[in-house]
Amino acid sequence: MLDHRCHREIFQKQGQVLVQGFIPKDVARFLFEYLRFSTHAHLLSGQLGGGDDTQVPGSFGARYGDMVFDVLLKLCRQKMEAITGLDLYPTYTYCRLYKQGNILHRHTDKPQSEFGVSIKLSDTGDYNWPLWVAGNGYALEDGDAVIYRGSELEHWRDVCEGSEEYRMGQVFLFYVHQHGHYADYRYDKREDLEIICNREI
């Protein structure tokens, strides 16, 4: 595992930190293609609306608890603990496929999103849509991530100015402190996820 002491120091001082190469680029690009492919499949089958995400109206593929990304939630726990310096429980995952004109208004997250990691998967063009956390802007490359105190720090995205064909995939992984105020939200109170994450088949 990489030595995350520098990341930990920044995170503990600022409540946010950029981690370049949080996941490998080839993995990030695979997950981007998976998100595009599965979103298209859901749209064709009528299982998913084209713009039913209330937080980012008009975005594609927004969904909670996709099993592929839940695997990532489990695998990234150790790295998140190394960077935050805390014992963490996973809570949930969320993913989106963004496009031209999307906007994410300033907000803080719910309690089960106490510690968030926003990972850029990839995009389809030359435009790089910044993520803002408490006044700091981050233009992420494939596989880069921002770790932040989601329930404390405001974060947002201004209007996406990519081309009409532009798509950008992002996944969010969330955790809570095992000894903190929100520990009861572990695994987002999903008994099945807790069992899967802690028992080998």
Stockholm file with secondary structure:
# STOCKHOLM 1.0

chainA/1-201         MLDHRCHREIFQKQGQVLVQGFIPKDVARFLFEYLRFSTHAHLLSGQLGGGDDTQVPGSFGARYGDMVFDVLLKLCRQKMEAITGLDLYPTYTYCRLYKQGNILHRHTDKPQSEFGVSIKLSDTGDYNWPLWVAGNGYALEDGDAVIYRGSELEHWRDVCEGSEEYRMGQVFLFYVHQHGHYADYRYDKREDLEIICNREI
#=GR chainA/1-201 SS CCCCHHHHHHHHHHSEEEETTSSCHHHHHHHHHHHHHHHHHHHHHTSSCSSCCSSSTTCEEEEECCHHHHHHHHHTHHHHHHHHTSCEEEEEEEEEEEETTCCEEEECCCGGGSEEEEEEEEESSSCCCCEEETTEEECCCTTCEEEEETTTSCEEECCCCCCTTCEEEEEEEEEEETTSTTGGGGGGGCHHHHHHHHCCC
#=GC SS_cons         CCCCHHHHHHHHHHSEEEETTSSCHHHHHHHHHHHHHHHHHHHHHTSSCSSCCSSSTTCEEEEECCHHHHHHHHHTHHHHHHHHTSCEEEEEEEEEEEETTCCEEEECCCGGGSEEEEEEEEESSSCCCCEEETTEEECCCTTCEEEEETTTSCEEECCCCCCTTCEEEEEEEEEEETTSTTGGGGGGGCHHHHHHHHCCC
//
